[in-house]
Amino acid sequence: MLKIPWTAKKTNERVLQEAQSKRSLLHKIRKRQATFFGHIMRQEKLENVIITGMMTGRRCAGRQRERLTDGMAGWLGVGSVVAMLQKTKMRQEWRGLIANAMKQGT
């Protein structure tokens, strides 16, 4: 497309700038993840309990794992996980939150 030789020392970011393109795969993944998350949170089933971390039992030893809810709250720009979980109950607000995050490109 751009006829860049494989021996050229160019970063991926620079090639994307020359092609006047953006990284879209990561944004698509995050958008689908957020819409699925909202779908799961509106239901009162086992998936809801598992994602919110309300399961009983012992944790494994070692470093605490990063939770899906923490990453999602950071990407959407919501102050806390609790506020994010409350917004999932209102479908229109949740869709607006996702659209806003997609516009910001974070």
C-alpha positions in Angstrom: 0.0 0.0 0.0 2.6 2.6 1.1 5.5 0.6 -0.5 7.5 0.7 2.7 10.4 -1.7 2.5 10.8 -4.2 5.3 14.3 -2.9 6.1 12.9 0.6 6.9 13.1 1.5 10.6 9.7 2.9 11.1 7.4 2.4 14.1 3.9 1.2 13.7 2.6 4.6 14.9 4.5 6.4 12.2 3.2 4.0 9.5 -0.4 4.6 10.7 0.2 8.4 10.6 1.5 8.1 7.0 -1.5 6.0 6.0 -3.8 8.5 7.8 -5.3 5.6 9.8 -6.0 4.8 13.4 -5.9 1.7 15.5 -9.4 0.5 15.3 -9.2 -3.1 16.5 -8.6 -2.2 20.2 -11.5 0.2 20.1 -13.8 -2.4 18.6 -12.8 -4.9 21.2 -13.4 -2.5 24.1 -16.8 -1.4 22.6 -18.0 -5.0 22.3 -16.7 -5.8 25.7 -18.5 -2.9 27.2 -21.8 -3.7 25.5 -21.6 -7.3 26.6 -20.8 -6.2 30.1 -23.9 -4.0 30.2 -26.0 -6.9 28.9 -24.7 -9.2 31.6 -25.1 -6.6 34.4 -28.8 -6.0 33.5 -29.6 -9.7 34.2 -29.7 -11.3 37.6 -27.9 -14.5 36.7 -24.7 -16.4 37.6 -22.6 -14.3 35.2 -23.6 -11.2 37.0 -22.5 -12.7 40.3 -19.2 -13.9 38.9 -18.2 -10.6 37.3 -19.0 -8.5 40.3 -16.9 -10.9 42.4 -19.6 -11.9 44.9 -18.6 -15.6 44.9 -17.8 -17.2 48.2 -14.6 -19.2 48.8 -10.9 -18.7 49.2 -8.7 -16.7 47.0 -5.5 -18.0 45.5 -2.2 -16.9 47.0 -0.1 -14.2 45.3 -0.7 -11.0 43.6 -4.3 -9.9 43.3 -5.6 -10.2 39.8 -6.8 -7.3 37.8 -10.6 -7.4 37.6 -12.6 -6.7 34.5 -14.7 -4.1 36.3 -11.6 -2.0 37.3 -10.3 -1.9 33.7 -13.8 -1.1 32.3 -14.3 1.8 34.8 -10.9 3.2 33.9 -11.6 3.0 30.2 -15.1 4.6 30.5 -13.8 7.3 32.8 -16.2 6.6 35.6 -15.1 7.5 39.0 -15.8 4.1 40.7 -16.9 0.6 39.9 -20.1 1.1 42.0 -21.1 4.1 39.8 -20.4 2.1 36.7 -22.5 -0.8 37.9 -25.4 1.6 38.6 -25.2 3.0 35.1 -25.4 -0.4 33.5 -29.0 -0.7 34.8 -30.0 2.3 32.6 -29.5 1.2 29.0 -29.5 4.7 27.4 -27.0 6.1 29.8 -24.8 3.1 29.4 -24.8 3.5 25.6 -24.0 7.2 25.9 -21.1 6.4 28.2 -19.7 3.9 25.7 -20.2 6.4 22.8 -18.4 9.1 24.8 -15.5 6.8 25.6 -15.2 5.9 21.9 -15.1 9.6 20.9 -12.3 10.3 23.3 -10.3 7.4 21.9 -8.9 6.2 25.2 
